[in-house]
Amino acid sequence: MRAGVSGIDITPAGSVWMDGMIRTHRSEGVHDRLRACALVLAGDESLDDAVALVSVDVCTLTTGDVHKAKAEVTAQTGILADRVIIAATHTHSGPATVGYFNPAESDYTSDLISKIVRIVREAAGNLRPAAAACGSGRENTISHYRRLLADDGHVVMNWEPYPAEHIVGPLGEPDPEVGALKIVRANDPSELICVLFNHAGHPNVMSGDNYLLSGDYPGEAARLLEERFGTAALFFNGAQGTVDIDGLKDRDWEGVDRIGRALADAVAGIVEGLHPDRESGIRIASVNYLLPARQITPDELSWADEVISCSGGEVQALPDGVGDDYKANLYKRLYLQQNEDIPAEQVCFAIGDTAFISFPGELYTEIGMHIKATSPFKHTYILGLANGTVGYVPTRKAIAEGGYAEDTRYVDASAEDVVVQQSLALLNKVFRCTSEGENSQEKEREERA
């Protein structure tokens, strides 16, 4: 195996609109610098079988912008577009690269695409012999299941100030697993090339009342890991659709520091116990398919018309979540698009007994946990918010119960089944390649002996 890394500062030069929350005005400064970091892994001296991974400190990237970046990566490096994973960390204090709630910063995003291409090209040019190891751990304090059942039967989000005595409990469980990939120089295992880490969470410690740009807790965790190990650290979010930080405490910079430190400590504990293997190879495959678009019912459309007639189409800023004014406008947009299925791409690569599989959006945590548990690999990690966005993908059960993301989803209830089927088919395809490759390597060693 060969590996190369490169990183770049992507902090805006001036004030920008921010994504993640509905805000009233542009940013007012920078709390901590934003970054993009690229890792290229290749099985041999060519880039024919290379995979490129990019972690970007923004909330989300559109599918169209990702396609532009991937096409240019292929043109400049030769790495195939379907072997490139560009993932947003999902910080809710980054520039408006999509413009969910506020105007999109198109000039900033165009420059960002150029920077992403640049660091992939640099990483591909920095390839050197490497060894790799993957490991798993747990962090139980960061992510909480955010959909709570109230005693009157409706769903309360964990950021809503609802009387505690009227909360029955969470409607599911978080995923506490932390995954880590350690890459070192093949001829000097003491020299780290990079650390990749994965955990499912919502980087919105700082609410919509914050106007300072920040990578939130994943940015802090990456900074602490780079300080500790003296190498690049890339964060990739997981299936985080139904988990969140504690919405009612530590919503400040001290909270960012505490949570970032907790994640960094969990990752460091895994990394320090890993012993990279020079025999590690890479197997990779991808799939493209369509997800069924959400069908807006006549009742939903009528409700939206009533709300808009009162609001005039204006949307009020909120520190967390969205109001009826936002949902009404969304329903009108989705109604016009409900006959257009939504393209989705997933890329899967495996190193040894561990697989990493991308997903273009906010997959519900219980769906992610099901995929991981059913995967043929010993360890499977989902790289969420990667290669575009299809929005939230809830379970059928959650849609029947209702809630914030159920109300704001773009996909039909059947999307859960499609994603599970496609993900497991892709994982099994890569697993068969891995098994065949390992058998071939074992036969070569026997013949040499």
N, C-alpha and C positions, 0 to 999 in steps of 0.2 A: 504494500500500500504506500501511496504517497499523499502528502497533505500540505496545504498552503493556506495562510490566513492573511486578511487585510482588513483594516477598519478605517472609518472616516467620521469626522464631526458633521452632523446634519442639523445642528441648531440654526434656526432662522436668524438672519442678520438683523431683522427688525421685528416690529409688532405684527402678529398674525392672528387670524381667527383660530380657535382651538376646537378639536373634535372630542367627542365622548360625553359631553353634557350640553344642555341648552344654556348658552351664555349671552350676556347682554352686550359685550364689546370685545375687542381684541386683547391679546396678551399684554401684560404690563412689564414683563421682564423675564429673566431666566434664573431658575433656582439651581438646576444642574444641567450640564450639557447633554444633548441628545446624540446618539451614535447609530451607525449602521456597521455591522461586522459580517464579513463573508468567510466561509470555510469551503474549500474545494478538496474533495477526496477523489483519488484515482487509483485504479488497481494496478496500473503499470505506467510506463513513461509517456504514453499517449493520453489524450483526453477523450478517447472513444467511449470509455465506460465511466467517465467522471460524473460526480454529482456535486452540485453547488448549493450551499445553504446560506441564506442571508437573513440575519436578524435585524429588524429595523424598529427604532424607538418612535413609533407612531401608533395611532389607535387602530387603523385599518387602511388597506390599499384596495382600490377598485380592481376588478378583474381586467379591465381595459388597460390600466396603467401597468399592471404586472405583465401582461402580454407584451407591451412595448419594451419593457425592461428585458424580458426573457429573449425576445427576438434579437435585440441588440447584443445581449450576452452571447448568443449563438454566433452572430455575425463576427464578433470580435475575438471569441475564444475557441469556437468550434464545439463547445459543450452544448449538447442537444437541449432544446427548450423544455422538453418533457422530463429533463433531469435537473431542473433548477427549481429550488424551493425558496420563495421570498416571503417571509413571515413577519407580520406586525406583532410587536410585544403586547399591544393593546393598552398602552398608557392612555389614560383619559385626560392627560395634561400635555398633549402633543399638538402639532399643527393640524389644521383641518384638511387632511389629504383626501377625504371623501366628501365632507360637508353634510353629514347626517342632519345636524341641527342648525348649523350656521354656514355662511358661504364658504365654498371650497377654495383653498389657496392653490390655484392652478399653476402659477409661476413657481411657487416653492416646490410643488410636486414634480414639475417638469425637471427642475434642477436635481431633485432627489433621485429621479430615475437615472440621470446621468451619473450620479455618485454611486448608485448601486452597481451599475455596469462597470464603472471604474474599479471598484474594490474586488469584484469577481475576477476581472482581468488581472489585477495585481495578485490576487490569491492564486490564480492559475499559473502565474509566472513565478510564484514562490514555492512551487512544489518540491518537496524533499522526502526521502525515505522516512516512513513513519510506522509506528505500532499503535494499536488501539485497544481499549478495554471499555466495557459498559457496565454500569452498576445501578442498583436500585436502593432507595431508602424511603424515609417518611418524614413529613413535616405536618404536624397536626394542629398548629395554632393559627395558620394564615387563612385558609379557606373554610368558609362555613356554608352549609346548604342554605340558600337565600330565600327559598319559597316556603313560607310558613302558613300553617293552617290555623285560621281563627275559629273560635268556638261557634260562630254563626255560619261556618261552612265556606267562607270566601278565603281567597289567597292573599296573604300580606307579604310584601317584600321586606327583607331584614333591615332595610334602611328607613322604613316607615316608623314614625314614633307612635306605635300602637300599644295600648295597655298590656303589660306582660301577663296579667292574670287572665286575659282573654285569648292568649296564644296557646293552642293545643300542643304544637311542636312542629319541627321541620317535616316536609313531605318527602324527604329523601336524605341521602348521605353524600358528603363530599368525597373527593378522591385525594387522599393525602400523599400519594406516591410521588417521589422525586426521582427522576432519571438523570444519569450523568454519563457523558461520553468523554473519555480522557484520551488525548492524542499526544504522543511523545515522539522524539526523534528515535529512529530505529537503532542507531549506533550509540545513543546516549539516552537511556530511559529517564535519566534525572532531568533532562531538558524538556519541558512541556512546550508543545506547539499551540494547543488550545484546550479549553474545556467547554463543552456544550451541555447545557442543563435545561430540564423540562419539568414544569409543574403547572397544574391547572388552577388559575386564579384570576381575579378581576383587579387590575392595577388602577383602582380608583380610590385610593386612600384619600387623595385630595379631591374634594367634590367640585361641583360647578361654581362654587364661590371662589375657587382658586384661579388666578390669572397669571401665574408664573409657570413657564414651560418646565417640564420635568419628565424623566423616565419613570417616575413613581418608584415603587419598591423593586421591580425587576432591574431598573437602571442602577439602583443602589446596591443590589445584590451582585450584579456584574462588576461594578466598581470595586467592591470589597474582595471579590474573588481574584480580580486582576492584581490587586494590591498584594494579596496573599501568595499567589502562585507566580506572579511576574509574567503572565501570559494572557492572551485574549480569552474572554469569556462571553459566550453567546447564549442568550435566553430564548427559549421557544415555549410559548404558552401551550396549554393542553386543551382538553375538552372542558371548557370553563363556563358553559352556558347556564348552569344552575348553581354555581358557587360564587361567593363574594367575600370580601373582607367583612369584618364586623361593622355593619353600617352605622352603628350608634356610638362607637367610641374610637379613640385614637385617629380621628380624621384630621391629622395635622402632620407637620414635618417630622415631629418626634415619632409618630406612627409609621411614617415612611421608613425612617431609620431602623426602628425596631423590627418591622416586618422584613425589610431588606436584609437585615443582619441574620434573622432567623432562617431565611431561605439560603443565604450564603453559607451559614454554619452547617446546614443539612447537606448541601452540595459538597462542601469541603470534606465532611466526614466520609462521604462515598468515595470521592476522588482519591483521598489519601490511602484508601484500602484497595485500590485497583492496581493490577499488574498487567500492563499492555502486552499483547501478543503480536509478534512480528508476522505470524502466519495469517492474520485476519485479512479476509477478502471482502469485497463489496458486491452485493447483488442488488439490482434496481429494476423497477418496472413502474408503469403509470397507467392511469385509466381516465377517460373522459366520458361523461354521461350527462343526462338531463334530470333535474329535479322538478317535480310538478309544482306549478305556481299556485299560490293560495287563491281560493275562490272567495270573493267578497259576497256575502249573502245580501239579499234585498233589505233585510232588517238592519244590517251593518251600514249599508249605503244610505238608508233613510236616516239613521242616527247621525251619520257623518254630516249629512246635509243640514240637519237641525243644529248641530254644534257650530258649523261654519256660519250659518245664518246669524248666530249670536256673537261669534268671535270675530267675524269679518275675515276669517282666514289667518288672523294673527296668532302667533305662538309665544306664550310667555316663558321666560327663563325659569329654570328650576335647578336647585343644587344636585338633585338626584332624580332619576326616572323621567317620565314624560306625563303630560296632562292630556285631558280629552281633546284639547285643541290640536295637539300634535297628532294624535291617533286619527282624528277625523280627516286631516289633510292626507295622512298616509293611506287611509282606506280609499280615498278618491284616486290616488295615484295607482294603488294596487289593482283597483277595479279596471283601470285602463290597460293593465298589463297581464290580466289573469289568464289570457290565452297564450302567453309566451312562457314556455318552460325555461328553467334557469340552468345554464351550463355550470358544471362542476368538474374540477380536475383533482385527482389525488395522485401523489407520488409516494412510492414506498421504497426504502432501501434498507438493507440488512447488513450488519456486521456480526459475524458469529451467530450466537443464539438470540440476538436482539434486533428488533425491527423498529423503524421509525416511519410513520405514515402520516402524510399531511392531510389537512382538511381545510377547505376554503370558507371558513366562517366560524360561528359560535355554536359548536356542537354541544347538545345537552350532556352533562357530565355522566349521567347514568347510561347514555348510549355509548359514550367513550369507554366507560368501565366494562360494558358488555363486550365491546369489540376487543378490548385488551384481554378479558378473561377467556374469550373464545378463540383468540389468535393461536396459530400453531407454534408461535415462537415462545420461548421461555419468558422473555420480556418484550413488551410492545409499548411504544410511546407515541401518542398522537400529537402532531405539530399543528396546532390550531391557527386560525386566522392566516392561513398560508395560501398564496397564489390566488388572491382575490377574496371576494366575500359573497356568500349567499344569505347572509344574516343569520338569525337563530334557527336551529333545527331542533324543535322540541319533540318529546315523546307524545304519542297519542294520548296517554294517560294525562299528561300535563295540560294538553290542549283542552281536554274535557274539563279539567279543574279550573283553568283560567289563570291569568296573572299577567305581569308586565311583558315578558318576552313572548308569551302566547298571543297577546294582543298586537305585538309589533313584528311578528314573523312575516317573512315573504313567501314561505313554502307551505304546501299542503300537508295535512297530517300524515299522508302516506310517505313523505320524505324520509321519515325514520327508517322504514323498511328498506327503501332504496339504498340509503347510506350504509346500513349494516350489511346488506347483501354485497354491495360493491366493495366495501372495505375488506370484508373477509375473503372475497374472491381474489383481491389483489394481494393480500397477505399470503394466502395459500400459493399463489403463483410464484411469489418471491421465495417462499419457503421451499418449494420444489426445486427452484434454481439453486438455492443454498445447499440443499441436501445433495443434489447432483454434483455441485462444485466440491463439497467436502469429500464425497466418495471418490471423485477424480483425484483430488490431492492425496488422499490416503493411498490410492492405487499407485500414484507416482512415487510416494515414499517407500512403499513395499518393493517396487521395482528397483529403486536405487539401492535398497538394502540387500 
